[in-house]
Amino acid sequence: MSSASDAFAFDKTAWSPDALQQAANTRVYQCIDAANRQLGTQLHYPAIGFTLRGQSAGTAHPTQWRVRFNPILLQQAPETFFDEVIPHEVCHLVTFALYGRVKPHGPEWRSLMNQVFNAPANTTHQLDISAVQGKTFAYQCECGPVALSIRRHNKIQRGQATYRCNRCQQPLVRNLDALE
């Protein structure tokens, strides 16, 4: 499968949000068409939404046969979206259609990413999330400072959760000395 760069010119200033979303729809269709050609399947086009918020670039819902994308991250990095994020999410749908419920980034998915979509089988994106990152709160453990999301901070405040450091496994405590 050719790179999306071959089909689209990526001057961020020239693309309106609507035009980018239409181009993303076209890219999803291209990925499904490529899978159908290479695998001999007759998969139909999924429902496509641009309602994803937060730090996720995209998400696939195989049982509902739909994909959702983050419009802010799409606007910031369209080339990465077209070359990596869209094939990544469509590959989840194709994997589900062929193999049923398997590990989301398991060997079946990785194989399809490489062989059908000719895209890196990365499980996470490397996009700049500063524009979509919410307020964080400073916590501390023996390793050093840890930034928690407002959702996790509020759960701690309400007594609904406690969190531990991923490295030292010590409970996180609020760092009131840090600026937030």
VENCOR-V456786 format. One record per backbone hydrogen bond with DSSP energy under -0.5 kcal/mol. CO is the residue of the C=O (numbers start at 0). NH is the residue of the N-H. Records with the same first field share a line. If there is no record, write none. Layout:
BEGIN
CO->NH / NH
END
This chain:
BEGIN
2->5 / 6
3->6 / 7
8->10
9->11
10->13 / 14
11->14
13->15
15->19
16->20
17->21
18->22
19->23
20->24
21->25
22->26
23->27
24->28
25->29
26->30
27->31
28->32
29->33
30->34
31->35
32->36
33->37
34->38
35->39 / 40
46->66
48->68
52->55
56->69
58->67
60->63 / 64 / 65
61->64
64->46
65->60
66->48
67->58
68->51 / 70
69->73
70->74
71->75
72->76
76->80
77->81
78->82
79->83 / 84
80->85
83->87
84->88
85->89
86->90
87->91
88->92
89->93
90->94
91->95
92->96
93->97
94->98
95->99
99->101
102->105
105->109
106->110
107->111
108->112
109->113
110->114
111->115 / 116
112->118
119->121
126->128
128->131 / 132
134->149
136->147
137->174
138->145
139->172
143->140
145->138 / 147
147->136
148->152
149->153
150->154
151->155
152->156
153->157
154->159 / 160
155->158
162->171
164->168
169->164
172->139
173->175
174->177
END
